[in-house]
Amino acid sequence: QVQLVESGGGLVQPGGSLRLSCTGSGFTFSLYTMRWYRQGPGKERELVATFTTAGDKLDYADSVKGRFTIARDNAKNTVYLQMNRLKPEDTAVYYCNAHLLRYNYWGPGTQVTVSS
């Protein structure tokens, strides 16, 4: 069955870095646009970063531009989110998403907490 599993979350001090990973199985990973979303406490889920199948479009939320980088390795069925210069407002559950036409899959999420 289709599965997305995120990893790499945790507690980090402001200014620190984390790298999130999301590995997919049960579908043809390379055909899907991959996205990272996040949902902070008391907030709606927001789109953080997008990586299209051909890599012709990488897009970021304004709040993370210049600090976060999305990458993918189709050979490993994995998408990454490198997060640098983290801020307390980056605290959220981060979700991986795979989308192709009417197919839309989500991981269970990984918690990122930025606090001193």
PyMOL commands that set and color helices and strands:
alter all, ss='L'
color gray80, all
select helices_A, chain A and resi 29-31+74-76+88-90
alter helices_A, ss='H'
color red, helices_A
select strands_A, chain A and resi 3-7+10-12+18-25+33-39+46-51+58-60+68-73+78-83+92-100+103-106+110-114
alter strands_A, ss='S'
color yellow, strands_A
deselect
rebuild
show_as cartoon
